[in-house]
Amino acid sequence: GADLKERAKMTNEEVGPFVAGLRASVSEMANLPMPTLAAIDGFALGGGLEVALACDMRITSHNAKLGLVETRLAIIPGGGGTQRLARAIGPAKAKELIFAARVFDGSEAEKMGVVNHSVPQNEEGDAAFQKSLELAREILPQGPVALRMAKFAINRGVEVDINSGMYFEEAGYAQVIPTRDRREAMEAWLEKRPPKYYGK
């Protein structure tokens, strides 16, 4: 989360631009074209959880601590947390967690749908990171352009009604049709070999 000692020294005039910059940075990460994963093996409170929510997938250890706790400080999440948490788990549950400034563990986060996976912590203290690498290795062999277009279609589609969302899917599909990778995938399938993708 934020450095509260630094924030306490800011004037009212400094806080707005600071939070706007934070929101813009987190949104830039959310808008990256490739899949992003957040591994949470410790604390993700306030801004830390907002950064994680900007990722496509989140993985925690069971004992990780998460929460949008800003209302304890008489402020609200300012890095997109009110919007991304509500979209991830629904507005009623997001309101409960934000209004109560609740801190919850990784196991609870998985049950609520805040994270994709929660795993038992290991002796090294990097269980979520290891699970994230496992998931990344599962994603890595897929076609890069297809991954970008799938992310585009999903991200844009969830913002609109399903019929409008179908147009985003159609637009994404149109981008993969002329790619070298699509042709390579078909040839590799016919030749019963793994494809070699070029990202174009």
Secondary structure, DSSP 8 states (H G I E B T S, - for coil): ---HHHHHT--HHHHHHHHHHHHHHHHHHHT-SS--EEEESSEEETHHHHHHHTSSEEEEETT-EEE--GGGGT----SSHHHHHHHHH-HHHHHHHHHTT--EEHHHHHHHTSSSEEE---TTS-HHHHHHHHHHHHHTTS-HHHHHHHHHHHHHHTTS-HHHHHHHHHHHHHHHTT-HHHHHHHHHHHTTS-------
